[in-house]
Amino acid sequence: MNRVMFPILFGLLGVGVLTGLGVWQLQRLAWKENLLAEIETRISDAPIALPATPSVDESAFLSVTLTGTIDGAPIPVFGTWREAGAGYRIIAPVATEGRRVMVDLGVAGARDPELPSGTLTLDGNLTWPDEVEPNPDADIWTNLDLPAMAARLGTEPVLVVAREITGVQLPFAPIPIGTEGIPNNHFGYAVQWFGLALVWAGMTAFLLRRMHGQTGNTEA
């Protein structure tokens, strides 16, 4: 009896730990789904005036509206974007009510699209991208480095991703912000942990069966 106690306890411990990890991932799934629902609600809220001092803690994904003019050459950020494929995100400095902020106007196929003059009104969302690796001193940027971009454009380190633009006609369409790029793989992780728990239980049962068979042969 003592001979099989250790495999039994080890098997139960392994199944318990792996099952617990699966349950934890299901809890994380519920948390992530609630978070995504909150973000989607915030994105689609009625837009408000751009806050005086927006911050990532209080203003991430906040729906805002502003009126201003494109005030200088934009920064084209080359990459492959989930919503539009390969192209250049056009990050332009916009002067609005005595301040200058960055606006993501959308994805263009050309690096230097012709931008219109005149007053534009846009609805969009504030965002702080995770990509913070510095860009080399080159004409083509490959990530959204807000502090470096703001220094280059002479703006606040504030980025508004346009959702709708009126008053001027752009040669490309805005790409609104969404939750598609936020990973939510917790269900898959839960399935993996539960699957490993079943494998562990099966291996434990197989080991105990072999040990029982060997005990029977010895007694014979």
N, C-alpha and C positions, 0 to 999 in steps of 0.2 A: 504493500500500500504506500509506504514511504517513498518508494521508487517512482511512483507516478505523481506524487503530490507537487513536485517542483514543476514538471511540464504543465500540469493543470493550472497552477497558480500563475506561471509565466504566460500561458495562453490566455487566461482570463484578464490578466493585466494588460496584455497587448491589445486584446479586443476592446477593453474598456477605454484605453487611451485613444485608439484609432476612432472608436465611435464618438468619444468626446470631442475629438477634433472635427469630425463631421458635423456634429450638432453645433459646434462653435461657428463653423462656416455657414450653416443655415441662419444662425443669429446675425452674422455679418451680412448675409444676403438681405435679411429684412431691414437692417440698418441702412445698407447701401440703397435699397429701393426707396426707402423713405427720404434719404438724402437727395436722390435723383428727382423724386417728385417735388421736393421743396425747391430745387434748383430750377426745374422746368416752370414751376409756378412763378418764381422770381423773374425768370427770363421773359415770360409772357405778361407780366404785370403792366398796367398802364404806365407809360414813361413819365418820369419826373425830371425836373431841372438838374443839371449836373451839379453834384455836391461841391462845396467849396474846397474841402479836403478829403477826397475819397480815399479809402484804405481797403486793403485786401480783406481785412477781418470783417468790416462792416458793409462794404460796397461790392463785393465780388458778385458778378452776374446781375447787378442792379440794372433795371431798365431805365434808360435816360433819354432825354431829347435835348438837342441844342441847335442853334442857328449860327452860322458863321461862314467864313470863306477859306478856301485852300490857300495857305500862305507860305509858299515855298515848294521846292522840289521834294517829292516823296522818297522814301526808302523802299526799293523793291526787295522782297524777301523770297528767295527761290526755294521751292520745296515741292513735295507731293502732298497734297491736302486731301483729306478724307472726302470732303464735300465736292471738290472741283478737279481733282487729279493734279497733274504737274502744272506749275505756273508760278506767277509772282504775286504774293500778297502785297498790295499797294498801301503802305503806311504813310499817310500824309499829315503834315502839320496843319491844323485848323485853328484860325483865330476866332475866338468867340467871347464876347462880353469882357474884353480887356485881359483875356488869358489865352494861352496857346496849349492845346492838347493834341495828342496823336489820335488819328482815326484810321481804322482798318476799313478801307473802302471796298474791298473785295479782291478777287483773284483775276488777274489779267494774263492773257497768253503772251503779251509782249512785255519786255522789261521796262520800257519807257513809254507808257501810254500817254496820249495827250489828255490832260485833265482840263476841265472847263473852268472858266472864271465865273464870278458872280456869287450871289448868296445862296447857300444851300441850307436846307433843314433836314435833319436826320434823326431817326429813332434808332437806338442801338443798346448795347449792353457793355458794362465795364468788365474788364477781364485782366487777370495777371497771369500770363502764361508761365508754365513750369520751366520752359527752355531758357536757361540763364547762362549757358556757356558763352564766353565773349566771342564776338566775331573778329576775324582778322581784319587788318586795315586794307580792305578791298572794296570795290564798287558793288559787289554782289554779296548780300547778306544771306545767311542760311538758317538763322533762328531769330526768334522774337526776344531780343535782349532789351527790355524796356529802359533801364538806366542809360545804356550806351546809345540807344536810339534817341532818347530825349536829349542827350548831350549833343548829338549830331544835328538834330532838328531844332534845337533851342526851344523845347517845350517842357511842360510838366511830364513826369514819368507816369502819365495816365493814358490808357488806351481804351478807346470806345470802338467796339466792333459794330459797324453799321448793319442795321436790319432793313431799313427803308430810307431812301434818299429822295427828296423832292427839291424842286427849284432849279436844278441843273441836270444835264443829261450826261451820264458817264458811258464810256465805250465798253463797259463790262458791268455785271450785276453784283451787288453785295452778297456776301456769304454769311448769313446770320450765325450767331453762336448757338450751340446746342449741347446736349449731353452725350452725343454719340461717341465723342472721344474719351469719355470717362469710363475706365475699365470696370466691369462688373462680372467677375469670373467666379464668384463665390459658390454658385450652384455646382459648377463643374468641379471645383475643389472638394465640395461636400461629397459628391458622387465618388470621387477618387478615394477619399478617406473611408467611406462606408465600404467601398469595394475592397480596400486593403484589410478592413476589419473582417470581412467575409473570408478573404484568402487566409488571414492569420488563424481564424477559427477552423478553417478546413485543414490547414497544415497541422494545427494542434490535434485535431481529431485523427488525422492520418498517423501522427507520431504515436498517440496513445494506442491506436489499433495495432500498430507494429509492435509496440512494447508488450501489449497483451498477447499477441501471437507468439512472441519470443518466450514469454513466461510460460505459455501453454506447452510449447515444444520442450522447454527445460524440464517441466514437471513430468512430461511423458517419458 
